[in-house]
Amino acid sequence: MRLAMPVLVTYGMIAALSAGCGKTQAHSIPAPQAGGAGGDVTVPGTGGSTGGTIGSGGAVATGGTGGASTTTGAGGATGASTTTGLGGAAGASTTTGLGGTAGASTTTGLGGTAGQTSVGGQGGTSLPVGASCKADPSTPKAQCSCSGATCACGAGGDADIPDQCNFTCNSSGEPCKVACPAGGCKTECAPGTSCSTDCKAPYGNCQTTCNQGSTCDVDCSQTGGCTMPCKGGRCTIPSCMGGCNLECSGGEATCRLGDCNGGCQITACGDGNHCTIDKCGGGCTMDCSGVNAVCRFEACTGGGCNIYECGPGANCSFGTCQIACFINHCSAGSTCVIETCLSKPCDIECATGATCTIRNCPTGGCTIGCQQGATCTIEKCASSPDSPCNAHADYVPPTPRD
């Protein structure tokens, strides 16, 4: 649609109109002058219509024998456009243009300007359904495949190099299932998704990155060396032959390492997170340095289990320790507990402002290094000269770890 443009009225044009009526009059223009009897304009110009439609100006009236008015009738007033419409809809004109006054109107009134088109907000990014995969650069011949949310890594024909594939899970509705019989697979579990990796034989060493709001598990039961960076998800390694590693960072993360033959670890348990090792054959460790974190070591059946750090306000505990369990540093404001230590030594180092307790030490040999201002208690101990219990031993501050 085109808008009518204003017409420039000159004295020469006015004179020409007057001449066409048979009368030539020269006047100054101090005020509008009424035309002859036939020159009254009775139809007002229509203002701008909805969405910027051109409104009609005042109708052109021919002056009568009484002489044409030399005053130019005013065109219709420009209709005001409404504020930008949603999704680009034209704004409605709300002002009606006035028609021309008596005399020959030569200017067409402009309609309302169309409302400016607004750009809608950018739509949310939708995730593709299912999963995708590609061969790891280290084993370019590996054959990976995905059907919906079910994926597998097949042999690439090189018997000397275990085939490794990289998977990405984007399915928010259907859990992703990854089979990695040759081990070494890497899976990226997008936020809000669910991923399950079978990496139990024969090589292990799978890695699943579990992002915010995701639920992830890796079965490493017949082998070991599986890792899971848990960045705010619900993360589980239910079974591991040994050497598995959970890193429980991000907000509102929950990490569980189930049954580990030995040497497993939770290398970080961040602020407010919950971390658990159900059972360890020995040599398992946990770092619970996050503020207000909750860390639980249910059972250490082979000895040599450690909670290296218990952060401010955190709650750190052992259930049953067969032999030699340690909480190396219980920070101010934290609570540290060893419920049962079946065989010495068991030890907690308790800093000022912390509360530390060993509930039951049936064979003796339990100690708490108690810094001044800490609260230290051994509730029950079969102490003997060879295996004394001491709830107020000298405090040994933590030493830096590599």
C-alpha positions as CSV (number, residue, x, y, z in Angstrom):
1,M,0.0,0.0,0.0
2,R,1.3,3.5,-0.8
3,L,0.6,6.6,1.2
4,A,-0.6,9.7,-0.6
5,M,1.9,12.5,-0.4
6,P,1.0,16.0,0.6
7,V,0.3,18.4,-2.4
8,L,2.1,21.8,-2.4
9,V,-0.4,24.6,-3.0
10,T,0.8,27.8,-4.6
11,Y,-0.8,31.1,-5.3
12,G,-0.7,30.3,-8.9
13,M,-2.8,27.2,-8.4
14,I,-5.3,29.1,-6.4
15,A,-5.5,31.7,-9.2
16,A,-6.0,29.0,-11.7
17,L,-8.9,27.4,-9.8
18,S,-10.5,30.8,-9.5
19,A,-10.2,31.4,-13.2
20,G,-11.9,28.1,-13.9
21,C,-14.9,29.3,-12.0
22,G,-15.2,32.5,-14.0
23,K,-14.1,34.9,-11.4
24,T,-10.6,36.2,-10.7
25,Q,-10.0,37.7,-7.3
26,A,-6.8,38.7,-5.6
27,H,-6.8,38.6,-1.9
28,S,-4.5,38.6,1.0
29,I,-5.0,35.7,3.4
30,P,-5.7,37.1,6.8
31,A,-8.4,34.7,7.6
32,P,-10.5,31.9,6.0
33,Q,-13.1,33.4,3.6
34,A,-16.4,31.7,2.9
35,G,-17.0,30.6,-0.7
36,G,-20.1,31.0,-2.6
37,A,-23.3,29.2,-1.9
38,G,-22.3,26.1,-3.7
39,G,-18.9,25.8,-2.1
40,D,-19.6,24.5,1.4
41,V,-17.8,21.2,2.2
42,T,-20.1,19.0,4.2
43,V,-18.2,15.8,4.2
44,P,-15.4,15.5,6.8
45,G,-12.2,13.6,5.7
46,T,-11.8,10.3,7.2
47,G,-8.8,9.7,9.5
48,G,-6.3,6.9,9.3
49,S,-7.7,3.4,9.5
50,T,-6.5,0.5,11.5
51,G,-2.9,-0.6,10.9
52,G,-1.9,2.4,8.9
53,T,-4.5,2.5,6.1
54,I,-4.4,5.8,4.3
55,G,-7.2,8.0,5.6
56,S,-9.2,10.2,3.2
57,G,-8.5,13.8,3.3
58,G,-11.1,16.5,3.0
59,A,-13.2,16.3,-0.1
60,V,-12.3,18.8,-2.9
61,A,-15.2,21.3,-3.1
62,T,-15.6,23.6,-6.1
63,G,-16.4,27.1,-5.1
64,G,-19.7,28.6,-6.4
65,T,-20.3,31.8,-8.3
66,G,-19.6,33.7,-5.1
67,G,-15.9,33.2,-5.6
68,A,-13.5,30.4,-4.5
69,S,-11.9,30.6,-1.2
70,T,-8.2,31.2,-1.4
71,T,-7.6,29.4,1.8
72,T,-6.4,25.9,1.5
73,G,-8.6,23.5,3.5
74,A,-6.7,21.5,6.0
75,G,-6.2,17.8,5.1
76,G,-7.2,15.1,7.5
77,A,-5.0,14.9,10.6
78,T,-2.5,12.0,10.6
79,G,-4.0,9.2,12.6
80,A,-1.7,8.2,15.5
81,S,-0.4,4.6,15.3
82,T,-0.7,2.6,18.4
83,T,2.3,1.2,20.1
84,T,4.1,-1.7,18.4
85,G,1.7,-4.6,18.1
86,L,2.6,-8.1,19.3
87,G,4.2,-10.3,16.7
88,G,4.3,-7.4,14.3
89,A,0.5,-6.7,14.0
90,A,-0.2,-3.2,12.7
91,G,-1.2,-0.6,15.3
92,A,-4.7,0.7,15.1
93,S,-5.2,4.3,14.2
94,T,-7.1,6.1,16.9
95,T,-7.4,9.7,15.7
96,T,-10.0,10.7,13.1
97,G,-8.7,13.3,10.6
98,L,-10.9,16.3,10.1
99,G,-12.2,17.2,6.7
100,G,-11.2,20.3,4.9
101,T,-13.0,23.6,5.6
102,A,-15.0,25.5,3.1
103,G,-13.2,26.3,-0.1
104,A,-11.3,24.2,-2.5
105,S,-9.2,21.7,-0.5
106,T,-6.2,20.6,-2.5
107,T,-4.3,18.6,0.2
108,T,-5.2,15.0,0.8
109,G,-5.2,14.1,4.5
110,L,-2.8,11.3,5.4
111,G,-4.0,8.2,7.2
112,G,-2.5,6.8,10.3
113,T,1.0,5.4,10.0
114,A,1.2,1.7,10.2
115,G,2.3,0.2,13.5
116,Q,6.0,-0.8,13.5
117,T,6.5,-4.5,13.2
118,S,8.0,-6.0,16.3
119,V,10.4,-8.9,16.2
120,G,9.2,-11.8,18.2
121,G,11.5,-13.3,20.9
122,Q,13.9,-16.0,19.9
123,G,12.5,-19.4,20.4
124,G,14.1,-21.9,22.8
125,T,16.7,-24.3,21.5
126,S,15.3,-27.7,21.2
127,L,17.5,-30.7,21.6
128,P,17.6,-33.4,18.9
129,V,15.9,-36.5,20.0
130,G,18.0,-39.5,20.9
131,A,21.8,-39.7,20.8
132,S,24.7,-39.3,18.4
133,C,28.2,-40.8,18.2
134,K,31.5,-40.7,16.4
135,A,34.8,-42.6,16.6
136,D,37.3,-41.3,19.0
137,P,40.3,-39.6,17.2
138,S,42.6,-42.2,18.8
139,T,40.8,-45.0,17.1
140,P,39.3,-43.6,13.8
141,K,38.3,-47.1,12.5
142,A,35.9,-47.7,15.4
143,Q,32.4,-48.3,14.3
144,C,29.8,-46.5,16.4
145,S,26.0,-46.5,15.8
146,C,22.9,-45.1,17.5
147,S,19.3,-46.0,16.9
148,G,17.2,-43.5,18.8
149,A,18.7,-43.4,22.2
150,T,20.4,-46.8,22.1
151,C,24.1,-46.8,21.0
152,A,27.0,-49.2,20.6
153,C,30.7,-49.1,19.8
154,G,31.7,-51.8,17.4
155,A,35.1,-53.2,16.3
156,G,37.0,-51.3,13.7
157,G,39.2,-54.2,12.7
158,D,42.4,-53.2,14.5
159,A,43.0,-56.0,17.1
160,D,45.9,-54.1,18.7
161,I,43.9,-51.0,19.6
162,P,40.7,-51.2,21.6
163,D,37.9,-49.4,19.8
164,Q,36.8,-46.2,21.4
165,C,33.7,-44.1,20.6
166,N,32.4,-40.8,21.8
167,F,28.6,-40.4,22.4
168,T,26.3,-37.5,23.1
169,C,23.0,-38.0,24.7
170,N,20.3,-35.4,24.0
171,S,17.1,-37.4,24.7
172,S,15.1,-35.8,27.5
173,G,12.3,-38.3,27.2
174,E,14.0,-41.7,26.6
175,P,17.1,-42.8,28.6
176,C,20.2,-43.2,26.6
177,K,21.8,-46.6,26.7
178,V,25.4,-47.0,25.6
179,A,27.2,-50.4,25.1
180,C,30.9,-50.2,25.2
181,P,32.3,-53.7,25.3
182,A,35.8,-52.7,24.3
183,G,36.0,-49.9,27.0
184,G,37.4,-46.4,26.7
185,C,34.1,-44.8,25.6
186,K,33.2,-41.2,26.4
187,T,29.6,-40.1,26.9
188,E,28.3,-36.5,27.3
189,C,25.0,-36.5,29.1
190,A,23.2,-33.2,28.3
191,P,21.4,-31.3,31.1
192,G,18.1,-32.9,32.1
193,T,18.8,-36.2,30.3
194,S,19.4,-39.8,31.5
195,C,22.4,-41.9,30.5
196,S,23.4,-45.5,31.3
197,T,26.8,-46.9,30.1
198,D,27.7,-50.6,30.1
199,C,31.5,-50.7,30.4
200,K,31.9,-53.8,32.4
201,A,34.3,-55.8,30.2
202,P,37.0,-56.2,29.2
203,Y,38.9,-52.9,29.2
204,G,36.9,-50.5,31.3
205,N,38.1,-46.9,31.5
206,C,34.9,-45.3,30.3
207,Q,34.1,-41.7,31.1
208,T,30.6,-40.2,31.5
209,T,30.2,-36.5,32.0
210,C,26.9,-35.9,33.8
211,N,25.6,-32.3,33.5
212,Q,23.2,-30.3,35.6
213,G,19.9,-32.1,36.3
214,S,21.0,-35.3,34.6
215,T,20.9,-38.9,35.9
216,C,23.9,-41.0,35.0
217,D,25.3,-44.4,35.8
218,V,28.3,-46.4,34.6
219,D,28.7,-50.2,35.2
220,C,32.4,-50.9,35.5
221,S,31.9,-54.2,37.5
222,Q,34.2,-56.6,35.7
223,T,37.0,-54.1,35.1
224,G,37.8,-50.7,36.5
225,G,39.2,-47.3,35.9
226,C,35.8,-45.6,35.1
227,T,35.4,-41.9,35.8
228,M,32.5,-39.6,36.1
229,P,32.7,-35.8,36.3
230,C,29.3,-35.1,38.0
231,K,28.4,-31.4,37.3
232,G,25.2,-31.1,39.3
233,G,23.6,-34.4,38.4
234,R,22.6,-37.6,40.1
235,C,25.6,-39.8,39.4
236,T,26.3,-43.5,40.2
237,I,29.0,-46.0,39.6
238,P,27.2,-49.0,41.1
239,S,30.0,-51.5,40.8
240,C,33.7,-51.2,40.0
241,M,36.6,-53.7,40.0
242,G,38.9,-50.9,41.2
243,G,40.3,-47.5,40.5
244,C,37.0,-45.7,39.8
245,N,36.7,-42.0,40.3
246,L,33.7,-39.7,40.9
247,E,34.0,-36.0,41.0
248,C,30.9,-34.4,42.6
249,S,31.0,-30.7,41.6
250,G,28.3,-28.3,40.6
251,G,25.2,-27.5,42.6
252,E,22.8,-30.0,44.1
253,A,24.8,-33.0,43.0
254,T,24.3,-36.4,44.4
255,C,27.1,-39.0,43.9
256,R,27.2,-42.6,44.9
257,L,30.0,-45.1,44.4
258,G,28.6,-48.6,45.1
259,D,30.7,-51.7,45.6
260,C,34.4,-51.1,44.9
261,N,37.1,-53.8,45.2
262,G,39.6,-51.2,46.1
263,G,41.3,-47.9,45.3
264,C,38.2,-46.0,44.4
265,Q,37.7,-42.3,45.2
266,I,35.4,-39.4,45.3
267,T,37.8,-36.6,44.5
268,A,35.5,-33.7,45.3
269,C,32.2,-33.2,47.0
270,G,31.2,-29.6,46.5
271,D,29.1,-27.2,48.5
272,G,25.9,-28.7,49.7
273,N,26.4,-31.9,47.7
274,H,25.8,-35.5,49.0
275,C,28.5,-38.1,48.4
276,T,28.5,-41.8,49.4
277,I,30.8,-44.8,49.1
278,D,28.8,-47.9,50.0
279,K,31.6,-50.5,50.3
280,C,35.3,-50.6,49.6
281,G,37.7,-53.5,49.9
282,G,40.4,-51.0,51.0
283,G,42.4,-47.9,50.0
284,C,39.3,-45.8,49.1
285,T,39.3,-42.0,49.7
286,M,37.0,-39.1,49.8
287,D,37.4,-35.4,49.8
288,C,34.5,-33.6,51.4
289,S,35.7,-30.1,51.4
290,G,32.5,-28.4,50.2
291,V,30.7,-26.1,52.6
292,N,27.7,-28.0,54.2
293,A,28.5,-31.1,52.2
294,V,27.3,-34.5,53.4
295,C,29.7,-37.4,53.0
296,R,29.1,-41.0,54.1
297,F,31.5,-44.0,53.9
298,E,29.4,-46.9,54.8
299,A,31.9,-49.7,55.0
300,C,35.7,-50.1,54.6
301,T,36.3,-53.9,54.7
302,G,40.0,-54.0,53.9
303,G,41.4,-51.0,55.7
304,G,43.3,-47.8,54.7
305,C,40.2,-45.7,54.0
306,N,40.3,-41.9,54.4
307,I,38.1,-38.9,54.4
308,Y,40.8,-36.3,53.7
309,E,38.9,-33.1,54.3
310,C,35.6,-32.3,56.0
311,G,34.7,-28.7,55.1
312,P,33.0,-26.0,57.1
313,G,29.6,-27.0,58.2
314,A,30.0,-30.4,56.5
315,N,28.9,-33.8,58.0
316,C,31.4,-36.6,57.4
317,S,31.1,-40.1,58.7
318,F,32.3,-43.7,58.6
319,G,29.8,-46.6,59.3
320,T,31.9,-49.7,59.9
321,C,35.7,-49.7,59.5
322,Q,37.4,-53.1,59.6
323,I,40.8,-51.6,60.1
324,A,42.7,-48.3,59.9
325,C,40.2,-45.5,59.0
326,F,41.0,-41.8,59.2
327,I,39.3,-38.4,58.9
328,N,42.4,-36.3,58.4
329,H,40.9,-32.8,59.0
330,C,37.6,-31.9,60.5
331,S,37.1,-28.1,59.8
332,A,35.5,-25.5,62.1
333,G,31.8,-26.0,62.2
334,S,31.9,-29.5,60.8
335,T,30.8,-32.8,62.4
336,C,32.9,-35.9,62.0
337,V,32.0,-39.4,63.2
338,I,33.4,-42.9,63.1
339,E,30.7,-45.2,64.3
340,T,32.6,-48.5,64.6
341,C,36.3,-49.2,64.3
342,L,36.8,-52.9,64.6
343,S,40.6,-52.8,64.6
344,K,43.1,-50.1,65.3
345,P,44.2,-47.6,64.3
346,C,41.3,-45.2,63.7
347,D,41.9,-41.4,64.0
348,I,40.1,-38.1,63.6
349,E,41.9,-34.7,63.6
350,C,39.5,-32.2,65.0
351,A,40.1,-28.4,64.5
352,T,38.8,-25.6,66.7
353,G,35.0,-25.3,66.4
354,A,34.5,-28.9,65.1
355,T,32.7,-31.7,66.8
356,C,34.3,-35.2,66.5
357,T,33.1,-38.5,67.8
358,I,34.2,-42.2,67.8
359,R,31.2,-44.2,69.0
360,N,32.6,-47.7,69.3
361,C,36.2,-48.9,69.4
362,P,35.9,-52.6,70.7
363,T,39.7,-53.4,70.4
364,G,41.1,-50.0,71.4
365,G,43.6,-47.9,69.6
366,C,41.3,-45.1,68.7
367,T,42.4,-41.4,69.0
368,I,41.1,-37.9,68.3
369,G,43.6,-35.1,67.8
370,C,41.7,-32.4,69.6
371,Q,42.6,-28.8,69.0
372,Q,41.7,-26.3,71.7
373,G,38.1,-25.2,71.2
374,A,37.0,-28.5,69.5
375,T,34.5,-30.9,71.0
376,C,36.0,-34.5,71.1
377,T,34.4,-37.7,72.4
378,I,35.1,-41.4,72.3
379,E,31.9,-43.0,73.6
380,K,32.9,-46.6,74.0
381,C,36.4,-48.1,73.9
382,A,38.0,-51.4,75.1
383,S,41.2,-49.6,76.0
384,S,44.3,-51.5,77.1
385,P,47.9,-50.6,77.8
386,D,48.9,-51.8,74.3
387,S,45.9,-50.2,72.6
388,P,44.8,-47.1,74.5
389,C,42.1,-44.7,73.4
390,N,42.6,-41.0,73.7
391,A,39.9,-38.4,72.8
392,H,42.3,-35.5,73.5
393,A,45.5,-36.4,71.8
394,D,47.7,-33.7,70.3
395,Y,46.1,-32.1,67.2
396,V,48.0,-32.6,63.9
397,P,47.1,-30.1,61.2
398,P,46.5,-31.3,57.7
399,T,49.4,-31.5,55.3
400,P,49.1,-30.4,51.6
401,R,48.4,-33.2,49.2
402,D,49.6,-33.5,45.6
